Amino acid sequence: MAKRIILYKLADNVPDEEFKEYVVNEKGPLIDALPSVKKYELVKIRSSMTGETPHKYAGIIHISNIDEFNQKDAKTPEYQQFLMKFGPMVKDMLMLSGEEVY
C-alpha cells in the first residue's frame, strides 16, 4: 500500500487548538472520503531522538493507488479548495510518497 507522509509546522498565526478543530471537522473527513484513501492519520510530534523537532505535525495518508490519488482525487474541486485553505495554515512543509515495505 502506498503512503503519503506530509511533515510541517503551523504558520505563526495558527494556534494548535484552532488547527485541531479544523482537522477534526474539515480536513480529516475530506481526506478520509477520497476514493483512493484507505485511512488518514495526523500525528502531533512531541519529541525526537536528537531533541530537535523540525516539524510539528506528520500527516500520514494510506493510499490504495498513488496514481489514482494524484490523477483523480487530488484534482477534484473539493481537494483543490482544501489546498487553498490549508496552504496558508502551514509552513516548512515536506511531502514524501512511498510504498509500504512491511
C-alpha positions in Angstrom: 0.0 0.0 0.0 1.2 3.5 -0.8 1.7 6.1 1.8 2.0 9.9 1.6 3.7 11.5 4.6 3.5 15.2 5.0 5.6 16.9 7.6 5.0 20.5 8.5 4.8 23.3 11.2 1.8 25.5 11.7 2.0 29.1 10.4 2.8 31.6 13.2 -0.8 32.9 13.2 -2.4 29.4 13.6 -3.0 28.2 17.2 -2.9 24.4 17.8 -6.5 24.3 19.1 -7.8 26.1 16.0 -5.9 23.7 13.8 -7.1 20.6 15.7 -10.7 21.8 15.2 -10.1 22.3 11.5 -8.6 18.8 11.1 -11.5 17.1 13.1 -14.3 19.0 11.3 -12.9 19.6 7.8 -9.6 18.2 6.7 -9.8 14.7 8.2 -13.3 13.9 6.9 -12.4 15.3 3.4 -9.3 13.2 3.0 -10.9 10.1 4.5 -13.7 10.4 1.9 -11.4 10.4 -1.1 -11.9 7.1 -3.1 -8.2 6.1 -3.1 -7.6 6.9 0.6 -7.9 4.0 3.0 -7.0 5.9 6.1 -5.8 9.4 7.2 -3.9 10.0 10.4 -2.4 13.2 11.9 0.3 12.9 14.5 1.4 15.8 16.6 5.2 15.4 17.1 6.2 15.8 20.7 9.9 14.8 20.7 12.8 13.3 18.7 15.9 11.3 19.4 18.1 14.4 18.7 16.0 16.7 20.8 15.2 18.8 17.8 11.8 18.6 16.1 12.0 20.4 12.8 8.3 19.6 12.1 5.4 19.8 14.5 2.9 17.6 12.6 3.1 14.4 10.4 0.1 13.7 8.2 0.0 10.0 7.1 -2.3 9.1 4.2 -2.7 5.4 3.5 -3.5 5.2 -0.2 -4.7 2.2 -2.2 -3.3 3.6 -5.5 -1.0 6.6 -5.6 -1.6 7.2 -9.3 -5.4 7.3 -8.7 -4.8 9.7 -5.9 -2.6 12.0 -8.0 -4.6 11.8 -11.2 -8.2 11.9 -9.8 -8.6 12.6 -6.1 -6.1 15.5 -5.9 -7.7 17.2 -8.9 -11.3 17.4 -7.6 -12.7 20.8 -6.8 -13.1 19.8 -3.2 -9.4 18.9 -2.8 -8.3 22.0 -4.6 -10.4 24.1 -2.2 -8.8 22.2 0.7 -5.3 23.1 -0.6 -6.2 26.8 -0.9 -7.3 26.8 2.8 -4.6 24.5 4.1 -1.6 26.1 2.4 -1.6 29.4 4.4 -2.1 27.5 7.7 1.3 25.7 7.5 5.0 26.3 6.8 8.2 24.3 6.2 6.2 21.5 4.5 7.9 18.4 3.3 5.8 15.8 1.3 7.0 12.3 0.9 5.4 9.4 -1.0 6.4 5.7 -0.9 5.3 2.1 -0.8 4.8 0.0 2.4 7.7 -2.5 2.8 6.5 -4.3 5.9 
